[in-house]
Amino acid sequence: MKDGTDRWHRWLTDVRHGGDAAERERLLTEFLYPIREQVLDKARLRPGDILLDVGTGDGLIAFGALDRLAPSGRVIFSDVSPDLLEHCRAAAAAEGALDRCSFVPGAADALTGVADSSADVVTTRSVLIYVKDKAAALREFYRVLRPGGRISLFEPVNRLMSRQQPGRLMGYDMRPVATLAAKLEAFYESIQPRETDPMGDFDDRDLVRHAEAAGFPEIGLELQVSVKAARQPCGWEVFLRMSGNPLIPPFGEVLDRVLTATEAAEFSDYLRPLVEAGTGEERMALAYLTAARS
């Protein structure tokens, strides 16, 4: 590990935004903070609630919940990454909120460190997309909730928006460099095979089905779909340091690993103007799942 931390920590704190402070602020302001507010609004928080944030990451949802639940509510931060839990612990200490926090390592489909009927609310943000057994995760959420407890989950639904769009890669038109783009697509496919990758093996109906099978008698789902004929412009050097998710290397590393120096130069000469001008397509399907335990 380049900085001694795991890939989940590196991606959330650096690679997701290419190590660029302005890009990080834009991502938070335009995308992540609105998601956080919707997740917490839909959770119907009450004074004194105990909220379990599964796959807490850098604590985006959890710290927002702490603010809303002050002064008496508590938040359980849970994640598979020890480094991210330590990151959140340090942030909670800096805010003087440690007395209202606990930190539990664990995966969404095996919350062994969380007792039965111990939480009032369970939240996630882009967590189930990394979990193969999503049905088991929903059963775990049901198990840890008290009677009357609620879940409020946010998940991108990649299957609906055809991650592999014909002739496109990352939303950019690749037809003029199709042969080189095919090499990159094959590399990504080797890491995240379309047939088995948890990031694309479900849709909104599956989320509802898993929640119902877990025992939730009251379920709601809101699907937000957007298609834009432009992308956010991005500096090329920042773009090279980014990756789309924690499981794949930054784009610049992919170019170096997959293409020859001559091929990488040709590919970059074509793609760079598109990236810097935002000449691409952005497609998103975002699901907000809520449910309540009887």
Phi and psi restraints in degrees (value plus and minus 20) as a CYANA .aco file:
   2 LYS   PHI     -83.0   -43.0
   2 LYS   PSI     -58.6   -18.6
   3 ASP   PHI    -135.0   -95.0
   3 ASP   PSI      -6.4    33.6
   4 GLY   PHI      62.1   102.1
   4 GLY   PSI     -18.2    21.8
   5 THR   PHI    -133.1   -93.1
   5 THR   PSI     145.2   185.2
   6 ASP   PHI     -98.4   -58.4
   6 ASP   PSI     150.8   190.8
   7 ARG   PHI     -85.9   -45.9
   7 ARG   PSI     -49.8    -9.8
   8 TRP   PHI     -86.6   -46.6
   8 TRP   PSI     -64.4   -24.4
   9 HIS   PHI     -84.8   -44.8
   9 HIS   PSI     -66.7   -26.7
  10 ARG   PHI     -81.1   -41.1
  10 ARG   PSI     -61.5   -21.5
  11 TRP   PHI     -87.4   -47.4
  11 TRP   PSI     -68.9   -28.9
  12 LEU   PHI     -87.4   -47.4
  12 LEU   PSI     -55.4   -15.4
  13 THR   PHI    -114.8   -74.8
  13 THR   PSI     -29.0    11.0
  14 ASP   PHI    -167.4  -127.4
  14 ASP   PSI     -80.5   -40.5
  15 VAL   PHI     -88.1   -48.1
  15 VAL   PSI     -53.3   -13.3
  16 ARG   PHI     -75.2   -35.2
  16 ARG   PSI     -58.3   -18.3
  17 HIS   PHI    -132.3   -92.3
  17 HIS   PSI      -1.9    38.1
  18 GLY   PHI      44.2    84.2
  18 GLY   PSI       4.8    44.8
  19 GLY   PHI      46.8    86.8
  19 GLY   PSI      -3.1    36.9
  20 ASP   PHI    -125.1   -85.1
  20 ASP   PSI     100.2   140.2
  21 ALA   PHI     -82.6   -42.6
  21 ALA   PSI     -59.4   -19.4
  22 ALA   PHI     -87.4   -47.4
  22 ALA   PSI     -59.9   -19.9
  23 GLU   PHI     -86.3   -46.3
  23 GLU   PSI     -59.0   -19.0
  24 ARG   PHI     -81.3   -41.3
  24 ARG   PSI     -65.3   -25.3
  25 GLU   PHI     -84.5   -44.5
  25 GLU   PSI     -60.1   -20.1
  26 ARG   PHI     -83.5   -43.5
  26 ARG   PSI     -63.9   -23.9
  27 LEU   PHI     -81.1   -41.1
  27 LEU   PSI     -63.9   -23.9
  28 LEU   PHI     -83.6   -43.6
  28 LEU   PSI     -70.5   -30.5
  29 THR   PHI     -88.8   -48.8
  29 THR   PSI     -64.6   -24.6
  30 GLU   PHI    -106.8   -66.8
  30 GLU   PSI     -43.4    -3.4
  31 PHE   PHI    -145.8  -105.8
  31 PHE   PSI     -75.3   -35.3
  32 LEU   PHI     -96.3   -56.3
  32 LEU   PSI     -62.3   -22.3
  33 TYR   PHI     -82.6   -42.6
  33 TYR   PSI     -62.8   -22.8
  34 PRO   PHI     -80.9   -40.9
  34 PRO   PSI     -56.9   -16.9
  35 ILE   PHI     -83.3   -43.3
  35 ILE   PSI     -66.2   -26.2
  36 ARG   PHI     -76.2   -36.2
  36 ARG   PSI     -65.5   -25.5
  37 GLU   PHI     -84.9   -44.9
  37 GLU   PSI     -58.2   -18.2
  38 GLN   PHI     -87.2   -47.2
  38 GLN   PSI     -62.8   -22.8
  39 VAL   PHI     -79.4   -39.4
  39 VAL   PSI     -65.8   -25.8
  40 LEU   PHI     -93.1   -53.1
  40 LEU   PSI     -56.0   -16.0
  41 ASP   PHI     -79.4   -39.4
  41 ASP   PSI     -65.0   -25.0
  42 LYS   PHI     -93.0   -53.0
  42 LYS   PSI     -36.4     3.6
  43 ALA   PHI     -95.9   -55.9
  43 ALA   PSI     -35.3     4.7
  44 ARG   PHI      31.5    71.5
  44 ARG   PSI      37.2    77.2
  45 LEU   PHI     -84.3   -44.3
  45 LEU   PSI     126.8   166.8
  46 ARG   PHI    -146.4  -106.4
  46 ARG   PSI     132.6   172.6
  47 PRO   PHI     -74.8   -34.8
  47 PRO   PSI     114.0   154.0
  48 GLY   PHI      65.0   105.0
  48 GLY   PSI     -20.5    19.5
  49 ASP   PHI     -81.2   -41.2
  49 ASP   PSI     130.6   170.6
  50 ILE   PHI    -125.9   -85.9
  50 ILE   PSI      99.3   139.3
  51 LEU   PHI    -129.6   -89.6
  51 LEU   PSI     110.0   150.0
  52 LEU   PHI    -123.0   -83.0
  52 LEU   PSI      95.8   135.8
  53 ASP   PHI    -120.5   -80.5
  53 ASP   PSI      84.9   124.9
  54 VAL   PHI    -105.6   -65.6
  54 VAL   PSI     113.7   153.7
  55 GLY   PHI      43.8    83.8
  55 GLY   PSI      27.0    67.0
  56 THR   PHI     -80.6   -40.6
  56 THR   PSI     -45.2    -5.2
  57 GLY   PHI      41.8    81.8
  57 GLY   PSI    -146.0  -106.0
  58 ASP   PHI    -108.2   -68.2
  58 ASP   PSI      -8.7    31.3
  59 GLY   PHI      66.3   106.3
  59 GLY   PSI      -1.2    38.8
  60 LEU   PHI     -73.3   -33.3
  60 LEU   PSI     -73.4   -33.4
  61 ILE   PHI     -92.2   -52.2
  61 ILE   PSI     -64.1   -24.1
  62 ALA   PHI     -80.7   -40.7
  62 ALA   PSI     -65.2   -25.2
  63 PHE   PHI     -90.9   -50.9
  63 PHE   PSI     -53.2   -13.2
  64 GLY   PHI     -83.1   -43.1
  64 GLY   PSI     -57.8   -17.8
  65 ALA   PHI     -87.6   -47.6
  65 ALA   PSI     -60.0   -20.0
  66 LEU   PHI     -76.7   -36.7
  66 LEU   PSI     -62.7   -22.7
  67 ASP   PHI     -82.6   -42.6
  67 ASP   PSI     -62.7   -22.7
  68 ARG   PHI     -92.9   -52.9
  68 ARG   PSI     -50.3   -10.3
  69 LEU   PHI    -111.0   -71.0
  69 LEU   PSI     -23.5    16.5
  70 ALA   PHI     -80.0   -40.0
  70 ALA   PSI     123.5   163.5
  71 PRO   PHI    -119.2   -79.2
  71 PRO   PSI     -28.9    11.1
  72 SER   PHI    -127.2   -87.2
  72 SER   PSI     -39.1     0.9
  73 GLY   PHI     -90.0   -50.0
  73 GLY   PSI     136.6   176.6
  74 ARG   PHI    -143.3  -103.3
  74 ARG   PSI     137.2   177.2
  75 VAL   PHI    -150.7  -110.7
  75 VAL   PSI     112.3   152.3
  76 ILE   PHI    -121.3   -81.3
  76 ILE   PSI      97.3   137.3
  77 PHE   PHI    -109.0   -69.0
  77 PHE   PSI     103.8   143.8
  78 SER   PHI    -150.8  -110.8
  78 SER   PSI     116.6   156.6
  79 ASP   PHI    -181.0  -141.0
  79 ASP   PSI     136.7   176.7
  80 VAL   PHI     -98.1   -58.1
  80 VAL   PSI     -34.2     5.8
  81 SER   PHI    -117.8   -77.8
  81 SER   PSI      92.0   132.0
  82 PRO   PHI     -80.1   -40.1
  82 PRO   PSI     -54.6   -14.6
  83 ASP   PHI     -85.3   -45.3
  83 ASP   PSI     -59.3   -19.3
  84 LEU   PHI     -90.5   -50.5
  84 LEU   PSI     -56.3   -16.3
  85 LEU   PHI     -83.0   -43.0
  85 LEU   PSI     -59.3   -19.3
  86 GLU   PHI     -87.6   -47.6
  86 GLU   PSI     -57.7   -17.7
  87 HIS   PHI     -78.4   -38.4
  87 HIS   PSI     -66.3   -26.3
  88 CYS   PHI     -88.1   -48.1
  88 CYS   PSI     -58.4   -18.4
  89 ARG   PHI     -81.2   -41.2
  89 ARG   PSI     -63.7   -23.7
  90 ALA   PHI     -84.2   -44.2
  90 ALA   PSI     -60.0   -20.0
  91 ALA   PHI     -86.8   -46.8
  91 ALA   PSI     -59.7   -19.7
  92 ALA   PHI     -85.0   -45.0
  92 ALA   PSI     -59.1   -19.1
  93 ALA   PHI     -83.6   -43.6
  93 ALA   PSI     -62.1   -22.1
  94 ALA   PHI     -83.5   -43.5
  94 ALA   PSI     -48.9    -8.9
  95 GLU   PHI    -110.9   -70.9
  95 GLU   PSI     -20.0    20.0
  96 GLY   PHI      48.5    88.5
  96 GLY   PSI      10.8    50.8
  97 ALA   PHI    -135.3   -95.3
  97 ALA   PSI      -9.4    30.6
  98 LEU   PHI     -79.5   -39.5
  98 LEU   PSI     -50.5   -10.5
  99 ASP   PHI     -89.0   -49.0
  99 ASP   PSI     -33.3     6.7
 100 ARG   PHI    -130.6   -90.6
 100 ARG   PSI      -5.9    34.1
 101 CYS   PHI    -146.5  -106.5
 101 CYS   PSI     130.5   170.5
 102 SER   PHI    -157.8  -117.8
 102 SER   PSI     138.4   178.4
 103 PHE   PHI    -152.2  -112.2
 103 PHE   PSI      98.9   138.9
 104 VAL   PHI    -147.4  -107.4
 104 VAL   PSI      95.7   135.7
 105 PRO   PHI     -90.7   -50.7
 105 PRO   PSI     124.3   164.3
 106 GLY   PHI     143.5   183.5
 106 GLY   PSI     138.7   178.7
 107 ALA   PHI    -115.7   -75.7
 107 ALA   PSI     136.0   176.0
 108 ALA   PHI     -79.8   -39.8
 108 ALA   PSI     -52.5   -12.5
 109 ASP   PHI    -114.7   -74.7
 109 ASP   PSI     -11.7    28.3
 110 ALA   PHI    -174.9  -134.9
 110 ALA   PSI      53.6    93.6
 111 LEU   PHI    -106.2   -66.2
 111 LEU   PSI      40.0    80.0
 112 THR   PHI     -85.3   -45.3
 112 THR   PSI     -42.5    -2.5
 113 GLY   PHI    -106.6   -66.6
 113 GLY   PSI     -17.2    22.8
 114 VAL   PHI    -135.5   -95.5
 114 VAL   PSI     106.4   146.4
 115 ALA   PHI     -94.2   -54.2
 115 ALA   PSI     137.8   177.8
 116 ASP   PHI     -77.0   -37.0
 116 ASP   PSI     123.1   163.1
 117 SER   PHI      29.7    69.7
 117 SER   PSI      26.4    66.4
 118 SER   PHI    -135.3   -95.3
 118 SER   PSI     -23.9    16.1
 119 ALA   PHI    -147.9  -107.9
 119 ALA   PSI     131.4   171.4
 120 ASP   PHI    -113.4   -73.4
 120 ASP   PSI     -46.6    -6.6
 121 VAL   PHI    -162.2  -122.2
 121 VAL   PSI     120.9   160.9
 122 VAL   PHI    -140.1  -100.1
 122 VAL   PSI     111.5   151.5
 123 THR   PHI    -144.6  -104.6
 123 THR   PSI     134.0   174.0
 124 THR   PHI    -163.0  -123.0
 124 THR   PSI     137.8   177.8
 125 ARG   PHI    -160.9  -120.9
 125 ARG   PSI      90.8   130.8
 126 SER   PHI      33.0    73.0
 126 SER   PSI      35.5    75.5
 127 VAL   PHI    -135.2   -95.2
 127 VAL   PSI     -68.7   -28.7
 128 LEU   PHI     -83.1   -43.1
 128 LEU   PSI     -42.1    -2.1
 129 ILE   PHI     -84.0   -44.0
 129 ILE   PSI     -37.0     3.0
 130 TYR   PHI    -122.4   -82.4
 130 TYR   PSI     -18.1    21.9
 131 VAL   PHI    -126.8   -86.8
 131 VAL   PSI     102.5   142.5
 132 LYS   PHI     -89.2   -49.2
 132 LYS   PSI     -67.0   -27.0
 133 ASP   PHI    -114.6   -74.6
 133 ASP   PSI      59.7    99.7
 134 LYS   PHI     -88.5   -48.5
 134 LYS   PSI     -51.3   -11.3
 135 ALA   PHI     -82.8   -42.8
 135 ALA   PSI     -61.5   -21.5
 136 ALA   PHI     -83.6   -43.6
 136 ALA   PSI     -57.8   -17.8
 137 ALA   PHI     -82.7   -42.7
 137 ALA   PSI     -64.7   -24.7
 138 LEU   PHI     -83.9   -43.9
 138 LEU   PSI     -55.4   -15.4
 139 ARG   PHI     -85.2   -45.2
 139 ARG   PSI     -58.4   -18.4
 140 GLU   PHI     -85.1   -45.1
 140 GLU   PSI     -60.4   -20.4
 141 PHE   PHI     -81.9   -41.9
 141 PHE   PSI     -61.6   -21.6
 142 TYR   PHI     -83.3   -43.3
 142 TYR   PSI     -62.7   -22.7
 143 ARG   PHI     -81.2   -41.2
 143 ARG   PSI     -62.7   -22.7
 144 VAL   PHI    -101.3   -61.3
 144 VAL   PSI     -29.2    10.8
 145 LEU   PHI    -104.0   -64.0
 145 LEU   PSI     124.5   164.5
 146 ARG   PHI     -96.2   -56.2
 146 ARG   PSI     141.9   181.9
 147 PRO   PHI     -74.6   -34.6
 147 PRO   PSI     113.3   153.3
 148 GLY   PHI      65.8   105.8
 148 GLY   PSI     -22.5    17.5
 149 GLY   PHI     -90.2   -50.2
 149 GLY   PSI     139.7   179.7
 150 ARG   PHI    -147.6  -107.6
 150 ARG   PSI     132.8   172.8
 151 ILE   PHI    -134.0   -94.0
 151 ILE   PSI     127.0   167.0
 152 SER   PHI    -160.4  -120.4
 152 SER   PSI      85.6   125.6
 153 LEU   PHI    -139.5   -99.5
 153 LEU   PSI     122.5   162.5
 154 PHE   PHI    -138.9   -98.9
 154 PHE   PSI     109.2   149.2
 155 GLU   PHI    -163.9  -123.9
 155 GLU   PSI     110.9   150.9
 156 PRO   PHI     -87.5   -47.5
 156 PRO   PSI     124.4   164.4
 157 VAL   PHI    -134.8   -94.8
 157 VAL   PSI      65.2   105.2
 158 ASN   PHI     -84.9   -44.9
 158 ASN   PSI     -52.5   -12.5
 159 ARG   PHI     -79.0   -39.0
 159 ARG   PSI     -56.9   -16.9
 160 LEU   PHI     -87.3   -47.3
 160 LEU   PSI     -48.7    -8.7
 161 MET   PHI    -125.2   -85.2
 161 MET   PSI      -4.5    35.5
 162 SER   PHI      31.5    71.5
 162 SER   PSI      58.0    98.0
 163 ARG   PHI     -67.3   -27.3
 163 ARG   PSI     -61.5   -21.5
 164 GLN   PHI    -116.6   -76.6
 164 GLN   PSI      65.0   105.0
 165 GLN   PHI     -98.8   -58.8
 165 GLN   PSI     112.2   152.2
 166 PRO   PHI     -74.3   -34.3
 166 PRO   PSI     106.5   146.5
 167 GLY   PHI      58.7    98.7
 167 GLY   PSI     -17.1    22.9
 168 ARG   PHI    -147.1  -107.1
 168 ARG   PSI     130.2   170.2
 169 LEU   PHI    -156.7  -116.7
 169 LEU   PSI     103.1   143.1
 170 MET   PHI      37.8    77.8
 170 MET   PSI       5.6    45.6
 171 GLY   PHI      69.6   109.6
 171 GLY   PSI     -22.7    17.3
 172 TYR   PHI    -121.0   -81.0
 172 TYR   PSI     124.2   164.2
 173 ASP   PHI     -90.5   -50.5
 173 ASP   PSI      97.0   137.0
 174 MET   PHI    -127.0   -87.0
 174 MET   PSI     -11.9    28.1
 175 ARG   PHI     -79.7   -39.7
 175 ARG   PSI     -57.6   -17.6
 176 PRO   PHI     -88.5   -48.5
 176 PRO   PSI     -38.1     1.9
 177 VAL   PHI    -147.9  -107.9
 177 VAL   PSI      22.0    62.0
 178 ALA   PHI     -79.9   -39.9
 178 ALA   PSI     -59.2   -19.2
 179 THR   PHI     -84.5   -44.5
 179 THR   PSI     -62.7   -22.7
 180 LEU   PHI     -89.7   -49.7
 180 LEU   PSI     -60.6   -20.6
 181 ALA   PHI     -81.8   -41.8
 181 ALA   PSI     -55.5   -15.5
 182 ALA   PHI     -82.9   -42.9
 182 ALA   PSI     -54.9   -14.9
 183 LYS   PHI     -86.0   -46.0
 183 LYS   PSI     -60.6   -20.6
 184 LEU   PHI     -87.1   -47.1
 184 LEU   PSI     -62.8   -22.8
 185 GLU   PHI     -81.2   -41.2
 185 GLU   PSI     -59.1   -19.1
 186 ALA   PHI     -84.6   -44.6
 186 ALA   PSI     -57.0   -17.0
 187 PHE   PHI     -84.7   -44.7
 187 PHE   PSI     -68.3   -28.3
 188 TYR   PHI     -81.8   -41.8
 188 TYR   PSI     -58.9   -18.9
 189 GLU   PHI     -82.2   -42.2
 189 GLU   PSI     -54.6   -14.6
 190 SER   PHI     -87.6   -47.6
 190 SER   PSI     -47.8    -7.8
 191 ILE   PHI    -106.4   -66.4
 191 ILE   PSI     -63.0   -23.0
 192 GLN   PHI    -149.3  -109.3
 192 GLN   PSI      59.9    99.9
 193 PRO   PHI     -80.2   -40.2
 193 PRO   PSI     112.3   152.3
 194 ARG   PHI     -78.4   -38.4
 194 ARG   PSI     -52.8   -12.8
 195 GLU   PHI     -95.0   -55.0
 195 GLU   PSI     -41.8    -1.8
 196 THR   PHI    -145.8  -105.8
 196 THR   PSI     -24.9    15.1
 197 ASP   PHI     -91.2   -51.2
 197 ASP   PSI     103.0   143.0
 198 PRO   PHI     -81.0   -41.0
 198 PRO   PSI     -40.8    -0.8
 199 MET   PHI     -90.7   -50.7
 199 MET   PSI     -36.6     3.4
 200 GLY   PHI    -152.3  -112.3
 200 GLY   PSI      -0.5    39.5
 201 ASP   PHI    -121.6   -81.6
 201 ASP   PSI      -0.9    39.1
 202 PHE   PHI    -170.1  -130.1
 202 PHE   PSI     141.3   181.3
 203 ASP   PHI    -153.8  -113.8
 203 ASP   PSI    -193.1  -153.1
 204 ASP   PHI     -82.0   -42.0
 204 ASP   PSI     -55.2   -15.2
 205 ARG   PHI     -87.5   -47.5
 205 ARG   PSI     -53.8   -13.8
 206 ASP   PHI     -85.0   -45.0
 206 ASP   PSI     -59.3   -19.3
 207 LEU   PHI     -80.8   -40.8
 207 LEU   PSI     -64.7   -24.7
 208 VAL   PHI     -84.0   -44.0
 208 VAL   PSI     -63.4   -23.4
 209 ARG   PHI     -81.1   -41.1
 209 ARG   PSI     -63.8   -23.8
 210 HIS   PHI     -86.0   -46.0
 210 HIS   PSI     -58.4   -18.4
 211 ALA   PHI     -85.7   -45.7
 211 ALA   PSI     -61.7   -21.7
 212 GLU   PHI     -85.0   -45.0
 212 GLU   PSI     -63.2   -23.2
 213 ALA   PHI     -86.1   -46.1
 213 ALA   PSI     -47.5    -7.5
 214 ALA   PHI     -92.3   -52.3
 214 ALA   PSI     -37.4     2.6
 215 GLY   PHI      96.8   136.8
 215 GLY   PSI     -21.0    19.0
 216 PHE   PHI     -90.2   -50.2
 216 PHE   PSI     103.1   143.1
 217 PRO   PHI    -107.5   -67.5
 217 PRO   PSI     -30.4     9.6
 218 GLU   PHI    -151.7  -111.7
 218 GLU   PSI      95.6   135.6
 219 ILE   PHI    -156.1  -116.1
 219 ILE   PSI     121.6   161.6
 220 GLY   PHI    -158.6  -118.6
 220 GLY   PSI     128.9   168.9
 221 LEU   PHI    -162.1  -122.1
 221 LEU   PSI     111.9   151.9
 222 GLU   PHI    -136.0   -96.0
 222 GLU   PSI     105.2   145.2
 223 LEU   PHI    -130.3   -90.3
 223 LEU   PSI     105.5   145.5
 224 GLN   PHI    -134.3   -94.3
 224 GLN   PSI      98.1   138.1
 225 VAL   PHI    -136.9   -96.9
 225 VAL   PSI     113.8   153.8
 226 SER   PHI    -159.0  -119.0
 226 SER   PSI     121.3   161.3
 227 VAL   PHI    -150.4  -110.4
 227 VAL   PSI     103.3   143.3
 228 LYS   PHI    -144.8  -104.8
 228 LYS   PSI     115.6   155.6
 229 ALA   PHI    -107.0   -67.0
 229 ALA   PSI      13.0    53.0
 230 ALA   PHI    -181.0  -141.0
 230 ALA   PSI     136.6   176.6
 231 ARG   PHI    -138.9   -98.9
 231 ARG   PSI     145.0   185.0
 232 GLN   PHI     -87.4   -47.4
 232 GLN   PSI     103.1   143.1
 233 PRO   PHI     -77.9   -37.9
 233 PRO   PSI     126.4   166.4
 234 CYS   PHI    -164.5  -124.5
 234 CYS   PSI     118.0   158.0
 235 GLY   PHI     -82.1   -42.1
 235 GLY   PSI     121.3   161.3
 236 TRP   PHI     -82.4   -42.4
 236 TRP   PSI     -64.1   -24.1
 237 GLU   PHI     -84.7   -44.7
 237 GLU   PSI     -57.1   -17.1
 238 VAL   PHI     -85.4   -45.4
 238 VAL   PSI     -64.0   -24.0
 239 PHE   PHI     -78.5   -38.5
 239 PHE   PSI     -61.1   -21.1
 240 LEU   PHI     -84.3   -44.3
 240 LEU   PSI     -47.2    -7.2
 241 ARG   PHI    -107.8   -67.8
 241 ARG   PSI     -23.9    16.1
 242 MET   PHI    -113.3   -73.3
 242 MET   PSI     138.3   178.3
 243 SER   PHI    -160.1  -120.1
 243 SER   PSI     135.2   175.2
 244 GLY   PHI     -93.2   -53.2
 244 GLY   PSI     -41.9    -1.9
 245 ASN   PHI    -179.8  -139.8
 245 ASN   PSI     149.0   189.0
 246 PRO   PHI     -88.3   -48.3
 246 PRO   PSI     -32.6     7.4
 247 LEU   PHI    -108.9   -68.9
 247 LEU   PSI     -30.7     9.3
 248 ILE   PHI    -139.5   -99.5
 248 ILE   PSI     132.6   172.6
 249 PRO   PHI     -91.3   -51.3
 249 PRO   PSI     143.1   183.1
 250 PRO   PHI     -76.6   -36.6
 250 PRO   PSI     132.6   172.6
 251 PHE   PHI     -80.7   -40.7
 251 PHE   PSI     -58.4   -18.4
 252 GLY   PHI     -81.5   -41.5
 252 GLY   PSI     -57.2   -17.2
 253 GLU   PHI     -87.3   -47.3
 253 GLU   PSI     -56.5   -16.5
 254 VAL   PHI     -83.6   -43.6
 254 VAL   PSI     -64.8   -24.8
 255 LEU   PHI     -76.9   -36.9
 255 LEU   PSI     -64.8   -24.8
 256 ASP   PHI     -86.3   -46.3
 256 ASP   PSI     -54.5   -14.5
 257 ARG   PHI    -100.1   -60.1
 257 ARG   PSI     -51.6   -11.6
 258 VAL   PHI    -120.5   -80.5
 258 VAL   PSI     -56.8   -16.8
 259 LEU   PHI    -127.7   -87.7
 259 LEU   PSI     133.7   173.7
 260 THR   PHI     -90.4   -50.4
 260 THR   PSI     147.6   187.6
 261 ALA   PHI     -79.5   -39.5
 261 ALA   PSI     -60.6   -20.6
 262 THR   PHI     -86.9   -46.9
 262 THR   PSI     -63.4   -23.4
 263 GLU   PHI     -84.8   -44.8
 263 GLU   PSI     -62.1   -22.1
 264 ALA   PHI     -83.0   -43.0
 264 ALA   PSI     -58.6   -18.6
 265 ALA   PHI     -85.5   -45.5
 265 ALA   PSI     -63.5   -23.5
 266 GLU   PHI     -82.2   -42.2
 266 GLU   PSI     -65.0   -25.0
 267 PHE   PHI     -84.5   -44.5
 267 PHE   PSI     -64.3   -24.3
 268 SER   PHI     -84.5   -44.5
 268 SER   PSI     -60.4   -20.4
 269 ASP   PHI     -80.0   -40.0
 269 ASP   PSI     -53.8   -13.8
 270 TYR   PHI     -98.2   -58.2
 270 TYR   PSI     -67.7   -27.7
 271 LEU   PHI     -97.8   -57.8
 271 LEU   PSI     -53.6   -13.6
 272 ARG   PHI     -74.3   -34.3
 272 ARG   PSI     -67.6   -27.6
 273 PRO   PHI     -81.9   -41.9
 273 PRO   PSI     -53.4   -13.4
 274 LEU   PHI     -87.2   -47.2
 274 LEU   PSI     -63.7   -23.7
 275 VAL   PHI     -84.2   -44.2
 275 VAL   PSI     -65.5   -25.5
 276 GLU   PHI     -92.0   -52.0
 276 GLU   PSI     -44.2    -4.2
 277 ALA   PHI    -116.2   -76.2
 277 ALA   PSI     -30.1     9.9
 278 GLY   PHI      53.4    93.4
 278 GLY   PSI       8.8    48.8
 279 THR   PHI    -106.6   -66.6
 279 THR   PSI      61.7   101.7
 280 GLY   PHI    -181.6  -141.6
 280 GLY   PSI    -189.5  -149.5
 281 GLU   PHI    -143.8  -103.8
 281 GLU   PSI     119.7   159.7
 282 GLU   PHI    -139.4   -99.4
 282 GLU   PSI     104.3   144.3
 283 ARG   PHI    -147.4  -107.4
 283 ARG   PSI     108.1   148.1
 284 MET   PHI    -159.6  -119.6
 284 MET   PSI     121.8   161.8
 285 ALA   PHI    -149.6  -109.6
 285 ALA   PSI      98.8   138.8
 286 LEU   PHI    -141.7  -101.7
 286 LEU   PSI     108.1   148.1
 287 ALA   PHI    -132.7   -92.7
 287 ALA   PSI     114.5   154.5
 288 TYR   PHI    -133.9   -93.9
 288 TYR   PSI      92.2   132.2
 289 LEU   PHI    -126.0   -86.0
 289 LEU   PSI     109.6   149.6
 290 THR   PHI    -144.8  -104.8
 290 THR   PSI     130.7   170.7
 291 ALA   PHI    -180.1  -140.1
 291 ALA   PSI     136.9   176.9
 292 ALA   PHI    -150.2  -110.2
 292 ALA   PSI     120.4   160.4
 293 ARG   PHI    -108.7   -68.7
 293 ARG   PSI     121.3   161.3
